[in-house]
């Protein structure tokens, strides 16, 4: 599993962060998968990376159907290692902590987009993800962030999908007892490659 992204603000005039992530998963059953991987994150200020994060993770996910609606749940454990690149010790209180993430997502099929290709359809994904922190450096600020997600998705075929995702995000700030409410838009492109050998036809 490979993904990456870059984020901007102020009308794409300022880069805020990038992420590159890779992992490998194993299907225990058609509904349950375990996975582990590693992510590298960079936080920008005035085009310079001022904070780096190195993030191993482990997760378990469960997918099922409620009638025609898809239900997806995921629990992820992350180990976050931080490196201050600012030369100003802006992040001297950061070093290492754990982060727990739980997400639940509903995939609601709206309508088909092709009479010939039944895999081509519009799906509305709606869900929520909560982030909690733990570790020696975490005292009373256990809550990290919460994301409420609405994501209209065009499933072009079984391999390719496009999504425009709205993320209402509530997160902690560097100032104790102060929080930030953000509205974030994601453009997502997903593509799956199948290298398994095809089954013989009977």
N, C-alpha and C positions, 0 to 999 in steps of 0.2 A: 504494500500500500504506500503510495507516494503522493504527496500534495505540497503545495507551496502557495504563497500569496504575498502581496504587498499592499499596504494601506496608506491612504492619503487623507488630508483634511483641507479645509479652506478652498474648495473647488479644485482639487488636485494640485494645488500649488505647493503643499508641504507634505513630504513623506513623514509618516509617523512610525511605521514598523514594517518588518518583513518576517516571514516564517518559512522554514524549509523543514519538512517532516517526512520520515520514512518508517515503515514498520512491516511486520509479518504477522499473519493471522492463521488460525487453525479452526476449522469448523468441527466442533464436537458433535453437532447434529445439524440438520437443515435450519434450525432456529437459533442455535447458540454458537457463538464464536468467541475464542480468546485470542488476544493479540498483545504484542509488545513492540516498542519502537523508540525512536529518538527524534527530538525536535531541536532546531537551533533558531533562536529569535534574536532580532536586533531592534533596539529602540532608537529613533532618530531625534536629533535636535539640530536645526539649521543644517541639514544635509549630512551631519556627522552622526555616527553610531556612538551613543553615550552609555548604553547599557546592553550587555550581551546576556543571553540566558541559554543554558544547556539543559535540556529537559528529557530525560528518559521517562517512559510511561508504560503502564500495563493496564489492560482493560478486558472487560467481558461485556458482550452485547447479546441482546435477545430480540428476535423479530418474530412477529406472528400477525395473523389477520383477524380482525373483528368484522366478519362479513366481508364487504368490499374495502373496508378501511384498513390500512396497514398500521401496525403499532410497533414502534422501535424504541427500545430502552438500552441505555449504555451506562456502565459505571467505569470510570477511569481514575487510576492513581498516577500522579505525576510527582517526580522528584525534581525540584527546580534549583539549579545552581546558577548564581548570578555573578557577573564580573563587571565592575565599574570601569567604564572607559572615558569618563568625563574629565579626569584629572582634577576634579574639584571635590571629590568624595561626596557627591550628591546622593549616593546610594550606599553609604557606609553601614547603614542598618540592615542591608540585604546581604545574604550570604547563601543560605540554603533553607529550604522548607519543603514540606509535602503539600500537595494540593489534591483534593478529592472533587471529582466532577460527576454529577448525575444528570443525564438528559433523558427526556421522554418526548417522542415525536409521533404525530399522527399524519399519515399520508392519505388524503381524501381524493379519490379520482373524480374529476369533474365531468370531462367528456372526451371522446376520441377525436383525433385530428386527422385520421385517415380511414377510409372504408376498406382499404386493402391491407394496411398494416395495423393490426390491432394493438401492437405494442406502442404505437405513436399516440400519446394522449397528454392532456393537461392535468397535473396533479397539484393540489394545494397541500403543502406541508406546514403544519402548525405544531409548535412545541415549546419547551422551556428547558433551560439548563442552569443548574446552580453550582457554584464553585465555593469550596470551603478550604481553608488553610490549616496546617498543623505543623508543629516543630518547636524547637527550643526558643527560636526568635519570635514566635507567635504567642502573644499573651492573650489579650481580650479581643483582638481583631481577627476572629476566626472567619467571619464572612469575607469573601473576596469579591464576587460579582454574581449577578443573575442576568440571564439572557432570555427574553421572550422573542420567539422567532416566527415570522410569517413568510413563507417561501413558495410563491407560484413557480412551478417547475414544468418545463416542456420535456417530456421523455420522448426523445426522437426515435430510439429503438432500445433494445436491451443493453446496448453498450454505451450509448451517448445520451446525456441530458444537459439541459441548460436551466439555470435558476437565477431569478432576481430576488434576493432575500432581504427582508427588512428585519433589523435586529434592534429592539428596544433594550438597552443595556444599562443596568444600575450597578455601579462599582465603587469600591473604596478609593480614597485619594491618599496622598502622602501626608495630609493633615488629619490627625485623629478626629473622629466623630464628624467628618465631612465626607460626603458622597457625591458622585458625579452621575448624572443621568444623560445618556447619549443616545442619539438616533443614528444607526449605522446601516449603510446599504452595501450589500455584497453582490458582485456578479460572479457566479460559480459555473464552471464547466467541468463535468465529470465524464471520464471515459474508462471503460473496463476492457481489459485484454484477457482473453481466455487461451492459455497455452496447454490446457489439458487435451489429451487425444480424444477425438470424437468417437462415440460408441458405434459399434457396428450395427448397420441397419438389418432388421429382421423382416 
